Every structure is written in structure tokens, then in C-alpha cells.
């Protein structure tokens, strides 16, 4: 087996991929046909979530994988290091010293995939629509600093902000700010089903069975004008029931790339011996996992209970037993590789200690053992999630201070139940909307947070988040960001657990795999091409 290593420059937000490759003879599916990418994500339209691919609703990495290909945004995150760059826009800039007026000029000749022109009014329609619908997914909170949107002529869009927001260009690079065709979208209602009408690099054809999209076929959009170079004419995202089925399809050449979600066992095996004509792409990631709390629920309403859990949980043991070298313990909502990170939970609690946890509960007159159910999703973050929660259960129960049960639920039922407040404690993952500390804090702690958490800290919301957003130099925001993280460690509305890497596996005749994932762990199918294996 030939082993080759490609090292790219490390950057904040999209870090250096390291390639372990096995060369060989011809591989890949279908010769010059569609480049097929496998995923274990499920795309389901339900009564609770009938519009999974509407940009005004979608707020998970799976649905964003679809929207990134089809809906154009004014700005886009660059391939590597740096701030967002214009995409549908020709230029964008703050025009005042207070970072409260942001002006974008559209590229000339922009068209939707149906051939209709894209105008400033369409941008205004799309942004106003997302804000007006205010879907219960919480995605509209990314646009919460917008006061009004103004269309000036055919190509100029002016955003008037409620307050200074240095992260606003990043927010305009997210799918909720995507430009949709007003001919196909109601301004006051979500678009049910699996159709998407945009001006992005691809057009979508969804293959649906029993209200579930099993395959998304992307054909190059001949009308596309933007910053991206599209390296293939056709690509496909194909949904598999589990990681083993996806792996078998890759090894057999039925798909070309395997993305979300590889199991720790698969990653370990592929890193040692990827198989004939297959290579594993390993890149440091910005994904985090955490426990969330309904701070109004009886079992965890007392802060001392949440603090005691933070004192007992052993992150190092959890990572070692479940994920090995594929993850690292995390002591803040903000990953260690992001500017503004602080190890606030370690500073507050130090090493795991049952004695300290018992003291916290005793001082608060909490009767032990505290009975709790920890909820997790069975089919969204990978097969290792169950094992992760078994380790957490064992750690908490071994202290004698907790009587914990665990319960797994499919994602399409898990999310509605969580949003309705049915769970006291539940596990979630977070893939950043953009690589800035603000995006690891505000979505959890600000008004209209996506968790629907009742936790509210007025200092965080009214003082610290606004103060951090006033700093164009994100390093200068560290004081406010650190204070936010310290308050979170004290109050424990969420409990960070670990930070993970990103992995894809691919047939070795597929090019562009080093850039197929961006810093938000979403796919960039336009980067993929078909080359020569070996």
C-alpha cells in the first residue's frame, strides 16, 4: 500500500487537512457520471416540520448541505483563512464608523435557475421573509441585529442594523440569508416539501419516498454567476440507513465519497487500511457536543444540580472510551481553536470530584440521588452517540449522587419534543454557522435562542453580547467573550463535553476532497471533480 500525505496551511476556521491515501487501479462510480456522496442524514417532512429545506426554517447541517448547493448568499466563507468574501454580491461593506449600516451591490446579470433576474428586491424579500416567519427552528435569530432592509434600484441592498455587529458579514454567508425566488415562496408561509428555487451553483431534483428524501441530485446551474468554480456537471447526496451500509457502498464503488457520519470504529479502520482505491481525509474540526438543560424543569431547576453534573462528568474518560484520538475534551462552548476561547469550566470545577459535587448539592439542600433522564438522538450524530450516553450514565450513577436513565429517540421526533420543553436534559451537537466565538454563544444564550431555553442572563444579553459584536478586531472582543463563558460555567445552562475532528472518505480518483467540507462541516460539492486514480 502506498501512503501519501498532503499537508495544507493551517488556518482558523478551516484547518489543515491531512490525507492518508491508498493508491491503486481505477475506482469510483459510473465513470464520468454524477459524483455520489453518501450520508446517514435523514431528510423527512413531518407534521411538525413539513418544510425541511426552506431557508427560513432549516437549521441543521444536513439540510444546509442541500441549501449550500442551491441557494446563493450575498457573502460566502472563503476556502481557507480570512473573512467572508462576496458571492452573489459584487461588493459588500460597512459604510459608517459604527458598523450599523451595511451595503451590498449585486453582481450584474444574476439570474435564478429558471432564468428570471435576481434583484435587490428579491434579496429584501428573502431576508424580510425569514424574519417575518420566525420559524421555531430559531434560525432567524442569526438575522436578529437587522432593523430594516432597503432595496435601492436593481442591484443595491442596504442593511440598517439595530446595533453594531462586526459578525454581520458572516451571517450573510449562512443559508437563512439565502436569496429565494419570490415566484415560488410565500412571504408569510414556509414552503413545504423538498423543492428549492435559488440562484446557486446547482439545481436540485429530489427523489422522495414516503415523505423522505432518499437522494438529492444536483445538476450544474447554467444561469449561475458568482465566486465559485464548479468542477463537476452533476453530483448527488444519497441517504443511507447507517454508516455500515454507506461504507459498503463506498468500498463497492457505488458512491464516490462518504461523509456524515462515520463511526469511530470506521475511522480507526480506514486510518490504518482504507481499502483498495479509497482514501481517508482527516481535518481538525469545529464541531462540539454538549448537554442542554431545561432550566425550568423540576429536576434541574436548581443550579446546584447542574453544577454537580459539571463537577462529576469526566470528559477525558468519555472521549477516551468512545472517540479516542478523534475528539478532545472541551471546557467551554467555544472550541479551543477559535479566538476568544476560555477554559471556563475547568477553571470553575477542575478535575472531576464526587466530594465537591456532593458538597454543592448538600449546600443547596438537594435530596440525592437526583433522578434524571438524559435524552439523545439515535440517528443524527452517529452510532457512537448511544455509547457516549452510556458512559455519561455510568459516570453520574457511580457518584451515588444521581439516578440517571438514558433514552434514545429518532431525530424527527427528538427535535419537536426538545423544542416543546419535553426534556429536562438532552444531548446536542453544534456545527458553527460561521467560525467566530459569537456563534458558539449567542445562539444558546441570546433572546430567541435555538434551544428554546428558558435560561436568560440580562448581563449576557444586554451588555456582553452587544459589546463583543462592536469589536471588528475579534481578538479585542476577548474580555466580553471570556466573561460570557465564565457566567455559563457558573450557571450551567449547557454543559460542553468535547470537540471533534472532521472526516470524509473518498475513492482516490475524486479530486477536491480537501475542500469538500467548510468550517461549518457542510458540503461544498462544487469542489469535487473526477480525476485519475493511483
GINOR-V542233 format. One record per pair of residues at least 4 apart in sequence whose ideal C-beta (glycine too) atoms are under 7 Angstrom apart, sorted by the first residue. I is the first residue (numbers start at 1). J is the second residue. If there is no record, write none. Layout:
# GINOR-V542233
I	J
I	J
This chain:
# GINOR-V542233
1	22
2	22
2	23
3	20
3	21
4	19
4	21
5	18
5	19
6	19
6	514
7	16
7	18
8	16
8	17
8	514
9	16
10	15
10	16
11	15
11	80
11	81
12	81
12	337
12	338
12	339
12	435
13	435
13	519
14	80
14	518
14	519
15	283
15	284
15	337
16	283
17	281
17	282
17	283
17	514
18	282
19	279
19	281
19	514
20	271
20	274
20	279
20	280
20	282
21	279
21	508
22	274
22	275
22	276
22	278
22	279
23	508
23	534
24	276
24	277
24	508
24	533
24	534
25	277
25	533
26	509
26	533
27	253
27	277
27	507
27	508
27	509
27	533
28	253
28	256
28	507
28	509
28	510
28	530
29	33
29	36
29	253
29	254
29	255
29	256
30	34
32	530
33	234
34	217
34	234
34	235
34	236
35	232
35	235
35	256
35	510
35	528
35	530
36	236
36	238
36	255
36	256
37	235
37	236
37	237
37	238
37	255
37	256
37	257
37	259
37	523
37	525
38	238
38	240
38	246
38	249
38	250
38	255
38	257
38	258
38	259
39	62
39	237
39	239
39	240
39	259
39	260
40	240
40	242
40	243
40	246
40	260
40	261
41	62
41	239
41	260
42	212
42	239
42	379
42	411
43	52
43	62
43	194
43	212
43	213
43	239
44	52
44	211
44	212
44	412
45	49
45	50
45	52
45	192
45	193
45	194
45	211
46	50
46	412
48	416
50	192
51	57
51	190
51	191
51	192
52	58
52	63
53	58
53	63
53	66
53	67
53	194
53	196
54	58
54	190
54	191
55	67
55	71
55	130
55	175
55	176
55	178
55	180
56	129
56	130
56	133
56	135
56	140
56	176
56	190
57	135
57	137
57	139
57	190
58	63
58	64
58	67
58	139
58	175
59	137
59	138
59	139
59	450
60	64
61	65
61	431
61	521
61	522
63	67
64	68
64	175
64	522
65	237
65	522
65	523
66	70
66	196
66	204
66	216
67	71
67	175
67	178
67	196
68	175
68	522
68	523
68	524
69	200
69	201
69	202
69	218
69	525
70	196
70	198
70	200
70	202
70	203
70	204
71	175
71	178
71	179
71	180
71	196
71	198
71	200
72	87
72	88
72	178
72	179
72	198
72	199
72	200
72	226
73	87
73	88
73	172
73	173
73	174
73	177
73	178
74	87
74	88
74	89
74	92
74	104
74	123
74	172
74	177
75	84
75	85
75	86
75	87
75	89
75	92
75	169
75	172
75	173
76	84
76	85
76	87
76	173
76	227
77	84
77	173
77	434
77	518
77	519
78	82
78	85
79	515
83	169
84	169
84	170
84	173
85	227
86	90
86	91
86	92
86	227
87	226
87	227
88	106
88	107
88	110
88	118
88	179
88	199
88	226
89	104
89	105
89	106
89	107
90	105
90	106
90	107
91	105
92	102
92	103
92	104
92	169
93	103
94	99
94	101
94	102
95	101
95	103
96	100
96	101
98	164
99	164
99	165
99	166
99	472
100	161
100	163
100	164
101	158
101	160
102	159
102	161
102	168
103	156
103	158
104	157
105	155
105	156
106	110
106	118
106	120
106	155
107	225
107	226
109	225
110	117
110	118
110	199
110	225
111	115
111	116
111	117
111	118
111	199
111	223
112	116
112	118
112	181
112	197
112	198
112	199
112	223
113	197
113	198
113	199
113	203
113	221
113	223
114	181
115	223
116	181
116	183
118	122
118	179
118	199
119	154
120	124
120	151
120	152
120	153
120	154
120	155
120	156
120	157
121	125
121	151
122	126
122	179
122	182
123	127
123	157
123	179
124	128
124	149
124	151
124	157
125	129
125	182
125	187
126	130
126	178
126	179
126	180
127	131
127	143
127	146
127	149
127	177
128	132
128	149
129	133
129	185
129	187
130	140
130	143
130	176
131	140
131	143
131	146
132	187
132	188
133	188
133	190
134	140
135	139
135	140
135	190
136	419
137	450
138	448
138	449
138	450
139	176
140	176
141	443
141	446
141	448
141	449
141	450
142	171
142	174
142	176
142	433
143	171
143	176
143	177
144	448
145	161
145	162
145	163
145	165
145	168
146	159
146	161
147	160
147	161
147	162
148	160
149	157
149	159
150	158
150	160
151	157
152	156
152	158
161	165
161	168
163	466
164	469
164	470
165	469
166	469
166	470
166	471
166	472
167	171
167	436
167	438
167	469
168	172
170	434
170	436
171	177
172	177
173	434
174	433
174	434
178	198
179	198
179	199
180	185
180	197
180	198
181	185
181	197
181	198
184	191
184	197
185	191
191	195
194	206
194	208
194	213
195	206
196	204
199	223
199	224
200	221
200	224
201	220
201	221
201	224
201	228
201	230
201	526
202	218
202	219
202	220
202	221
203	219
203	221
204	216
204	218
205	217
205	219
206	213
206	216
207	213
207	214
207	215
207	217
208	212
208	213
209	214
214	239
215	236
215	238
215	239
216	236
216	237
217	236
218	234
218	235
218	236
218	525
219	234
220	230
220	233
220	234
228	526
229	526
230	526
231	512
231	526
231	527
231	528
231	529
232	528
232	529
235	525
235	528
238	255
240	245
240	246
240	249
241	245
242	383
243	247
243	261
243	262
243	263
243	266
243	382
243	383
244	248
245	249
246	250
246	258
247	251
247	258
247	266
248	252
249	254
249	255
250	255
250	258
250	278
250	505
251	275
251	278
253	507
256	506
256	507
256	510
257	504
257	506
257	510
257	513
257	516
258	262
258	504
258	505
259	504
259	523
261	381
261	382
262	266
262	267
262	503
262	505
263	382
263	383
263	384
264	268
264	322
264	323
264	324
264	326
264	384
265	269
266	270
267	271
267	326
267	503
268	272
268	324
269	273
270	274
270	280
270	505
271	280
274	278
274	279
274	280
274	505
277	507
277	508
277	533
278	505
278	507
278	508
279	505
279	506
279	508
280	503
280	505
281	503
281	504
281	506
281	513
281	514
282	501
282	503
283	501
283	502
283	517
284	337
284	501
285	500
285	501
285	502
285	521
286	335
286	337
286	432
286	435
286	519
287	429
287	431
287	499
287	500
287	521
288	330
288	333
288	335
288	429
288	430
288	496
288	499
289	427
289	429
289	497
289	498
290	333
290	428
290	494
290	495
290	496
290	497
291	425
291	427
291	494
291	495
291	497
292	426
292	428
292	451
292	453
292	494
293	300
293	306
293	425
293	493
293	494
294	300
294	421
294	423
294	424
294	454
295	300
295	301
295	453
295	454
295	455
295	493
296	301
296	454
297	301
297	424
299	305
299	370
299	371
299	372
299	424
300	305
300	306
300	424
300	425
302	364
302	366
303	307
303	491
303	492
304	308
304	360
304	361
304	363
304	364
304	366
305	309
305	366
305	370
306	310
306	492
307	311
307	360
307	492
308	312
308	357
308	360
308	361
308	401
309	313
309	396
309	495
310	345
310	349
310	492
310	495
311	349
311	352
311	353
311	356
311	357
311	360
312	352
312	354
312	357
312	395
312	396
312	399
312	401
313	352
313	392
313	395
313	495
314	318
314	352
314	395
315	319
315	329
315	330
315	497
315	498
316	320
316	329
317	321
318	322
318	388
318	391
318	392
318	497
318	498
319	323
319	327
319	328
319	329
319	498
320	324
321	391
322	384
322	387
322	388
322	391
323	327
323	384
323	498
323	500
326	500
326	501
327	498
327	499
327	500
328	498
328	499
329	498
330	335
330	496
330	497
330	498
330	499
331	343
331	344
331	345
331	346
331	496
332	341
332	342
332	343
332	344
332	345
332	485
332	496
333	440
333	441
333	444
333	485
333	488
333	494
333	496
334	338
334	340
334	341
334	437
334	440
334	441
334	485
335	341
335	499
336	341
336	499
338	435
338	437
338	440
339	437
339	474
339	475
340	437
340	474
340	477
340	478
340	481
341	437
342	482
342	485
343	347
344	348
344	485
344	486
344	488
344	489
345	349
345	489
345	496
346	350
348	489
348	490
353	357
354	358
354	399
354	401
355	359
356	360
357	361
357	399
357	401
358	362
358	401
359	363
360	364
361	366
361	368
361	401
366	370
368	401
369	400
369	401
369	402
369	403
370	401
370	402
370	403
371	403
372	402
372	404
372	424
372	425
373	405
373	407
373	424
374	389
374	392
374	393
374	404
374	406
374	425
374	427
375	407
375	409
375	423
375	425
375	426
376	385
376	386
376	389
376	406
376	408
376	426
376	427
377	381
377	385
377	408
377	409
377	410
377	411
377	414
378	386
378	408
378	409
378	410
379	410
379	411
380	411
381	385
381	429
384	388
385	389
385	427
386	390
386	408
387	391
388	392
389	393
389	406
389	427
390	394
390	406
391	395
392	396
393	397
393	404
393	406
394	398
396	402
396	404
397	402
397	403
397	404
409	413
409	414
409	417
410	414
411	415
413	417
414	418
415	419
416	420
417	422
417	423
418	422
418	423
418	426
419	452
421	452
430	440
431	520
431	521
432	439
432	440
432	519
432	520
433	439
433	520
434	439
434	520
435	519
436	474
437	441
437	481
438	442
438	468
438	469
439	443
441	445
441	465
441	484
442	446
442	465
443	449
443	450
444	449
444	451
444	494
445	449
445	457
445	460
446	461
446	465
447	461
449	453
453	493
455	493
456	461
457	461
457	487
457	491
458	462
459	463
459	464
459	487
460	464
460	465
460	484
460	487
461	465
463	467
464	468
464	480
464	483
464	484
465	469
466	470
467	480
468	477
468	480
468	481
471	476
471	477
477	481
478	482
479	483
480	484
481	485
482	486
483	487
484	488
485	489
486	490
487	491
488	493
488	494
502	517
502	521
504	513
504	516
504	517
506	510
506	513
508	533
509	530
509	531
509	532
509	533
510	528
510	530
511	528
511	529
511	531
512	516
512	527
512	528
512	529
515	524
515	527
516	523
516	524
516	527
516	528
517	521
517	523
518	522
518	524
